[in-house]
Amino acid sequence: MPEAILMRVEDGIAVLTLNRPEVRNAIDDAMRAVLRETICPATQEGRASITAFLAKSAEKPA
């Protein structure tokens, strides 16, 4: 199963991609937990250069 959230950092901006197109990238309790598990460590792992988070959705394959 692919990761529910993909993250990369570009120029101090963490880009999060919600990667569950099969459920229209719905944010349910499980997804909220994954968001916390992704965002919290990113802000505490010496990545003080992160100044913003940008969230986007993965598209459902054709």
Beta strands, then each sheet from edge to edge (+ up, - down):
strand 1: 5-10
strand 2: 13-18
strand 3: 52-57
sheet 1: 1+ 2- 3-
end
